[in-house]
Amino acid sequence: MTRPIYIIAADIRRHWSPVNYAAKPYLEGMRALDRISDTYGADSGRSVVAYFLNNASGWRGDEARRIKAELRAMLAA
């Protein structure tokens, strides 16, 4: 079962501090998304997640790998 994106965003906030300035606006957008098919303003949920991943390359560790894999699986579906 896929977790809601806002839950994943809360998990990211819990495990990544401080959040990279370039990833922060996309993480904030993810807090308003339930599914990848939702929209945030004029942006699709898919683009918000993709831009977050592009800007989160500096986030490392076990939790980062697990959560990024979860988000990538959403994009691939």
C-alpha positions in Angstrom: 0.0 0.0 0.0 1.3 3.5 -0.9 1.6 6.0 1.9 0.1 9.4 1.4 2.7 12.0 0.3 2.0 14.3 3.2 2.9 11.4 5.6 6.1 10.8 3.6 6.8 14.6 3.8 6.4 14.5 7.6 8.8 11.5 7.7 11.4 13.5 5.7 11.1 16.5 8.0 11.7 14.1 11.0 14.9 12.6 9.4 16.4 15.5 7.5 17.5 18.6 9.3 18.2 21.1 8.1 16.5 20.6 4.8 18.4 21.8 1.7 17.1 25.3 0.7 16.5 24.1 -2.9 14.4 21.1 -1.8 12.5 22.9 0.9 9.7 24.5 -1.3 9.0 21.1 -2.9 8.9 19.4 0.5 6.4 22.1 1.6 4.3 21.3 -1.5 4.5 17.6 -0.7 2.9 18.4 2.7 -0.3 19.4 0.8 -0.5 16.2 -1.4 -2.3 13.0 -0.7 -1.5 11.2 -3.9 0.9 11.6 -6.9 -2.2 12.5 -9.0 -3.1 15.5 -6.9 -2.0 19.1 -7.8 -0.3 21.8 -5.8 -1.2 25.1 -7.2 -0.4 24.9 -10.9 2.0 22.0 -10.5 1.2 18.3 -10.7 2.0 16.1 -7.7 4.3 14.2 -10.0 6.4 17.3 -10.8 6.5 18.4 -7.1 7.9 14.9 -6.1 10.3 14.8 -9.1 11.7 18.3 -8.3 12.1 17.3 -4.6 14.1 14.3 -5.6 16.3 16.3 -7.9 17.1 18.7 -5.1 17.5 16.2 -2.4 20.7 14.5 -3.7 22.6 15.7 -0.6 20.3 13.9 1.7 22.0 10.6 2.6 21.6 7.6 4.9 19.3 4.6 5.4 16.2 6.7 5.8 17.0 8.8 2.8 17.5 5.8 0.6 14.3 4.2 1.8 12.1 7.2 1.4 13.6 8.2 -2.0 13.0 4.7 -3.2 9.4 5.0 -2.1 9.0 8.3 -4.0 10.7 7.0 -7.1 8.3 4.0 -7.1 5.4 6.4 -7.1 6.8 8.2 -10.1 7.4 5.0 -11.9 3.8 3.7 -11.4 
